[in-house]
């Protein structure tokens, strides 16, 4: 999440999906604390990816 900090601080709004094979509890908490970011933990299949993409697009429409 550190690399994304300037993006979030800029005030821009765009849904973001982070993918990771290794996420600490702090990373998961930080991602959940934003309205427009989510984490997709590896391994994941195409169905789970499609669900996250739909969720991100629905958040944009709200």
C-alpha angles and dihedrals in degrees: 000000000000092000090054096050096096090051093053093043092052091072092239117143121214128134111254129196116195118198121202141167090202124037126167120215088253091056092050092048091049092051092049091050093068124074095220106038130079137172126231109196120214134273097051134151131229092262093056091045091051090051092052091047091051090048091052092048091048091052090053090054094053 
